[in-house]
């Protein structure tokens, strides 16, 4: 009798299965042009009482197509275990702006070529990119409120000794019209602990990464290396919400080709003055698209968050006082005020 045929890509064959009491009802296709998620497959799952959630299954078969199979498999497994621990810590610390995890485990089946690790998350309606696409008219107050939620999420992580490293529109998930939470903690760094991806100079999406990392400048100080990265990504999120562009792409577009990462061979310090010059152009162009009495203040926050020099990034007042300049509590308060001001018409996007 021939041996039974085993499923080579079990992560893609979960429809109809019951996992942790959840029935897998629908495979979620990745949107065209999306970044990340190449080593996992998403599903919608439903409980007996009709509640819905999102299941992320690790697709180990994707590693089999790589020349360094064992290395990729080890990295995926270690990354999954690390993410589970981080999510448990977020739950324990009650980080209410981080997407909640409902369950985690391993599916083992004799018909599978290998086991499947999974995570089950609370269900979101979508991400901020999709929310913006669906808007008939841009809502300034909603955009600022969403950025406020992202800043709270970053602060919660930082207070817990964690840094997200991959804050971007597709990782900021929407729950109705009044709530956003930060998801995808697969690239988180933890102070004082080794993460599987810590040796990577750029842990998150390279297209959003702060310029110092693209030029290979990796600060030995965890706070500067990781928290300053999160601030830059948070500022880039603000720019995206209002312009549908992001800071790194706008900087690189304006830089002369010989000065771009991968081409410029000298240290980041040598190219930094040029990067600052084009960043100022990006900030000026951003301000030109805003109107109202509070427009300059929002752009000032953007300039502070995304300054190309991580040593000048963040809260200047806290830096002068010898405190951690990457603390975003003051920003959180100001974004809340700006949101209320936007509702009153003091800040808006578009023509005066």
Number of C-alpha atoms within 10 A of each C-alpha: 3 4 5 8 9 13 15 15 18 22 27 18 14 20 15 12 14 15 20 14 12 23 20 22 16 16 17 13 9 13 8 6 6 9 11 13 14 11 15 19 20 22 22 20 26 20 15 9 7 9 11 19 20 23 29 20 24 25 25 24 20 16 18 15 9 12 9 10 15 12 11 16 18 13 14 22 15 15 19 19 14 22 21 20 12 19 22 15 15 21 16 9 13 12 20 15 23 25 25 20 20 16 17 18 14 14 19 13 13 10 13 17 16 19 18 21 21 23 20 23 20 15 20 19 13 16 20 23 18 15 14 16 11 10 9 7 8 16 16 20 21 17 19 22 23 26 24 25 23 28 25 23 23 28 24 21 24 21 11 15 16 24 28 25 27 26 30 27 22 18 21 26 27 22 14 11 11 10 16 27 22 27 24 19 22 24 22 24 26 20 16 9 10 11 18 21 19 14 9 10 17 21 19 20 14 14 15 21 24 24 27 24 19 19 21 14 14 16 14 9 10 16 18 18 19 24 28 27 28 27 29 28 26 24 25 26 27 27 21 18 22 21 14 13 15 22 26 22 13 15 21 18 12 16 16 10 12 10 17 19 19 11 10 14 13 11 12 19 13 12 17 16 13 17 24 15 14 19 23 16 15 20 19 14 13 20 18 15 15 21 17 15 13 17 20 17 15 20 21 12 18 24 21 19 27 28 24 25 18 22 12 16 21 27 20 15 12 14 16 10 9 9 12 17 21 26 21 20 14 11 18 19 13 16 23 17 15 23 22 16 18 24 14 11 15 15 23 23 19 11 9 8
